[in-house]
Amino acid sequence: MEPTLAVIGLNFRTSPVAVRERFWISPARRGEALMQLVRSEGIEEIIVLATCNRTEFIVWASDVPTAANSILRFLTQEYQLKLCDWSHFYRLMDDVALTHIFRVTSSLDSMVLGEPEITGQVKEANGDGSGIVGCVCALCVGATVTRGAG
């Protein structure tokens, strides 16, 4: 299989606040989460974007179903994900995933249309200093920041 860009996550449109709060990954925890996930099956590169209104895993995946299962296992082990919670998560691939990243970065997929905070949050997720973000994810997300809202 050829690697594929994917976004797996939940946001204010797909889940209530209580669910979003359960799966929010604090800044202090993100580096550890990245280290764990990048070693997981099916995941080549990963970025974690966690805000008050969304938690998303931007993934360069060698096998999307396997990568999704790795994220599912991580959320189950670390955040007590239940099968009924998985229905709040979306899985986007290829150009749909890239379009989604552009929409998020440019604040077109925000509760408050045009709010500027998300651009900084995306930049921070892309360059969190952990050394985990790979070339493809960095280029995809970096291009959205530059083109979409930069």
C-alpha positions as CSV (number, residue, x, y, z in Angstrom):
1,M,0.0,0.0,0.0
2,E,1.1,3.5,-0.7
3,P,1.2,6.0,2.2
4,T,-1.9,8.1,2.6
5,L,-2.7,11.4,4.4
6,A,-5.5,10.9,6.9
7,V,-7.1,12.9,9.7
8,I,-8.8,11.0,12.5
9,G,-10.5,13.1,15.1
10,L,-13.5,14.6,16.7
11,N,-14.7,18.2,17.0
12,F,-17.6,20.4,18.1
13,R,-19.7,19.2,15.1
14,T,-19.4,15.5,15.9
15,S,-19.3,15.3,19.7
16,P,-20.7,17.1,22.8
17,V,-18.3,19.0,25.1
18,A,-18.1,16.1,27.6
19,V,-16.7,13.8,24.9
20,R,-14.3,16.4,23.6
21,E,-13.0,17.1,27.1
22,R,-12.4,13.3,27.7
23,F,-10.1,13.1,24.6
24,W,-8.3,16.4,24.9
25,I,-4.6,15.8,25.1
26,S,-2.8,18.4,27.2
27,P,0.3,20.1,25.9
28,A,2.4,18.4,28.6
29,R,1.1,15.0,27.4
30,R,1.4,15.6,23.6
31,G,5.1,14.8,23.3
32,E,4.6,11.5,25.0
33,A,1.5,10.7,23.0
34,L,3.4,11.5,19.8
35,M,6.3,9.2,20.8
36,Q,3.9,6.4,21.5
37,L,1.9,6.8,18.3
38,V,4.7,7.2,15.9
39,R,5.9,3.8,16.9
40,S,2.5,2.3,16.3
41,E,1.5,0.0,13.5
42,G,0.5,1.7,10.3
43,I,1.7,5.2,11.3
44,E,4.6,6.7,9.5
45,E,4.2,10.3,10.8
46,I,1.8,12.0,13.1
47,I,0.7,15.4,14.4
48,V,-1.7,15.9,17.3
49,L,-3.9,18.9,17.2
50,A,-5.8,19.4,20.4
51,T,-7.9,22.4,21.2
52,C,-11.0,23.1,23.3
53,N,-13.1,22.2,20.2
54,R,-11.2,19.4,18.6
55,T,-8.7,16.6,19.0
56,E,-7.3,15.5,15.7
57,F,-4.6,13.1,14.6
58,I,-3.0,14.1,11.3
59,V,-1.4,11.0,10.0
60,W,0.9,9.9,7.1
61,A,-0.2,6.3,7.2
62,S,1.2,3.3,5.4
63,D,-2.1,1.6,6.1
64,V,-5.0,3.8,7.2
65,P,-7.2,1.1,8.8
66,T,-4.2,-0.2,10.7
67,A,-3.3,3.4,11.7
68,A,-6.9,4.0,12.8
69,N,-6.7,0.9,14.9
70,S,-3.5,2.0,16.5
71,I,-5.1,5.4,17.4
72,L,-8.1,3.5,18.7
73,R,-5.9,1.3,20.9
74,F,-4.0,4.4,22.2
75,L,-7.3,6.2,23.1
76,T,-8.6,3.1,24.7
77,Q,-5.5,2.5,26.9
78,E,-4.9,6.2,27.8
79,Y,-8.3,7.7,27.7
80,Q,-10.7,4.8,28.3
81,L,-12.3,5.1,24.9
82,K,-15.5,2.9,24.7
83,L,-16.8,1.5,21.4
84,C,-19.8,3.9,21.6
85,D,-17.3,6.9,21.7
86,W,-15.7,5.9,18.4
87,S,-18.9,7.0,16.6
88,H,-18.0,10.6,17.4
89,F,-14.7,10.4,15.5
90,Y,-14.3,11.0,11.8
91,R,-11.8,9.5,9.4
92,L,-10.8,11.5,6.4
93,M,-8.3,10.5,3.7
94,D,-6.3,11.9,0.8
95,D,-7.6,15.2,-0.7
96,V,-10.5,15.3,1.7
97,A,-8.1,15.2,4.7
98,L,-5.9,17.9,3.1
99,T,-9.0,20.1,2.4
100,H,-10.1,19.6,6.0
101,I,-6.7,20.7,7.3
102,F,-7.0,23.9,5.2
103,R,-10.5,24.5,6.5
104,V,-9.3,24.1,10.1
105,T,-6.2,26.3,9.7
106,S,-8.1,29.1,8.0
107,S,-10.8,29.0,10.7
108,L,-13.6,27.9,8.3
109,D,-14.2,24.9,10.5
110,S,-14.4,26.8,13.8
111,M,-17.3,27.5,16.2
112,V,-16.5,31.2,15.7
113,L,-15.9,31.6,11.9
114,G,-12.7,33.5,11.3
115,E,-11.3,33.3,14.9
116,P,-7.5,33.7,14.7
117,E,-6.4,31.4,17.5
118,I,-6.6,28.2,15.5
119,T,-3.8,29.2,13.2
120,G,-1.4,29.5,16.1
121,Q,-2.6,26.2,17.5
122,V,-1.9,24.5,14.2
123,K,1.5,26.1,13.9
124,E,2.3,24.9,17.5
125,A,1.1,21.4,16.7
126,N,3.3,21.3,13.6
127,G,6.4,22.6,15.3
128,D,6.0,21.3,18.8
129,G,9.8,20.6,19.1
130,S,9.4,16.9,19.8
131,G,11.2,15.9,16.6
132,I,8.3,13.6,15.8
133,V,6.6,15.5,13.0
134,G,7.9,14.1,9.7
135,C,8.4,15.7,6.4
136,V,5.1,14.9,4.8
137,C,2.9,16.0,7.7
138,A,5.0,19.1,8.2
139,L,4.7,20.1,4.6
140,C,1.0,19.5,4.5
141,V,0.2,21.4,7.6
142,G,2.9,24.1,6.9
143,A,1.4,24.7,3.5
144,T,-2.1,25.2,5.1
145,V,-0.7,27.7,7.5
146,T,1.2,29.6,4.7
147,R,-1.6,29.5,2.2
148,G,-4.7,29.3,4.3
149,A,-4.1,31.7,7.1
150,G,-0.5,32.7,7.3
